[in-house]
Amino acid sequence: MPVPMLDLVAQYQSIRDELDTAMRAVIERQAFIMGAEVAELERRIADLSGVAHGVACASGTDALLLPLHALGLKAGDEVIGPAFTFFATAGAIHNAGGTPVFADIDPATFNISPDGIEAAITPRTRAIVVVHLFGQMAAMEQIAAIAARHNLFVIEDGAQSIGARRRVGGEWRTPGQLGNVATLSFFPTKNIGAWGDGGMMLIQDDALATRLGKLRLHGGATQYHHEEVGFNSRLDTLQAAILLAKLPHLARWNASRASHAAHYNTALADVAGVTTPSTDAANEHIWHQYTIRARRRDELMAHLKARGIGCAIYYPLPLHLQPCFAHLGVHRGALPITERAADEVLSLPVYPELTRAQQDEVVGVIREFYR
Ligand SMILES: *Cc1c(COP(=O)(O)O)cnc(C)c1O
């Protein structure tokens, strides 16, 4: 039985009428740019996230770039982030005029480690980009304390973590509540995906939200009046309509992913050669990815693929080793925990529509490999 890594067609078929109706409404009105659905989506996602403001933009990458641009980085200004993440995290730092400085990760959660951040701080450090990788939050309370001590701006890359929570001092905290800005991506493969690109910034501070709201509209709140030079980075009304139609299903989808993850954890527990993912006790995980460490990882991957089972390496080449960042002079060996993760990780199918039979097929093929 083939098992894809993700099945967006199955998701579409399960809510086709809702999506088609939402699209049709925008088409009938022909209100494609900054239509009413955009503001409604911003309000709904801000509410769901427990933050004051949502500002939609064209992608998760732009959601990182806009607040970094707002910092007005000068040549040589440093921004700390992980090297074990999607490229956009460091690409946005570079494109905003900053120098990426990479911190190592926590081997259990794969998230940027507070100690790694602390070790990377210099007098030139201006900001930290934290990534809540694979669906669970980084140690935000510790990172926020470090940032406060050093007067640093904190951006939380929540592209993979919409709906994730973390218990801090007895209270649930979400992306956007402990940092200055949290970012979301609506890339089609994320836990809630558009039919194209899309992103959002989550912000508590009123003035910052107003500024970022302008920066995505060429720097002006009123048409043809520009307080500063900004970008063309809007979320299409059509995409907002799709996302609004999908939003009521998000909690169920995330719960379904969590149930699949629990099943894998049990079914793979006794397989020598596989280390199942660990969830920090303070976290509620939304399982954007279910990522194991595997002995003979590349052979296992070939074995799974040969049997029609989707799997993927997120991420095979850490960002400090990318050719485009060679000029930073960070060599292999500098981030040992990151480099080891890149050699060992393998993500398995965990999308909501995955059936138990498909999951058992994945488990069976992994068992067969290590037998
Ligand atoms: C997907 C992703 C992004 C970028 O989002 P886009 O919407 O594709 O631009 C940024 N950071 C992380 C960690 C991501 O997973």
The ligand as an SDF file (V2000), in Angstrom:
LIG
                    3D

 15 15  0  0  0  0  0  0  0  0999 V2000
    7.6140   27.2750    5.6970 C   0  0  0  0  0  0  0  0  0  0  0  0
    8.5850   27.9740    6.5770 C   0  0  0  0  0  0  0  0  0  0  0  0
    8.9410   29.3130    6.3660 C   0  0  0  0  0  0  0  0  0  0  0  0
    8.5970   30.0930    5.1360 C   0  0  0  0  0  0  0  0  0  0  0  0
    7.2940   30.1930    4.8200 O   0  0  0  0  0  0  0  0  0  0  0  0
    6.8300   30.5110    3.3250 P   0  0  0  0  0  0  0  0  0  0  0  0
    5.3820   30.7710    3.5190 O   0  0  0  0  0  0  0  0  0  0  0  0
    7.1080   29.2920    2.4990 O   0  0  0  0  0  0  0  0  0  0  0  0
    7.5700   31.6990    2.8470 O   0  0  0  0  0  0  0  0  0  0  0  0
    9.7780   29.9230    7.2940 C   0  0  0  0  0  0  0  0  0  0  0  0
   10.2470   29.2540    8.3440 N   0  0  0  0  0  0  0  0  0  0  0  0
    9.9480   27.9730    8.5760 C   0  0  0  0  0  0  0  0  0  0  0  0
   10.5100   27.2960    9.7770 C   0  0  0  0  0  0  0  0  0  0  0  0
    9.1110   27.2810    7.6930 C   0  0  0  0  0  0  0  0  0  0  0  0
    8.8250   25.9890    7.9270 O   0  0  0  0  0  0  0  0  0  0  0  0
  1  2  1  0
  2  3  1  0
  2 14  2  0
  3  4  1  0
  3 10  2  0
  4  5  1  0
  5  6  1  0
  6  7  2  0
  6  8  1  0
  6  9  1  0
 10 11  1  0
 11 12  2  0
 12 13  1  0
 12 14  1  0
 14 15  1  0
M  END
$$$$
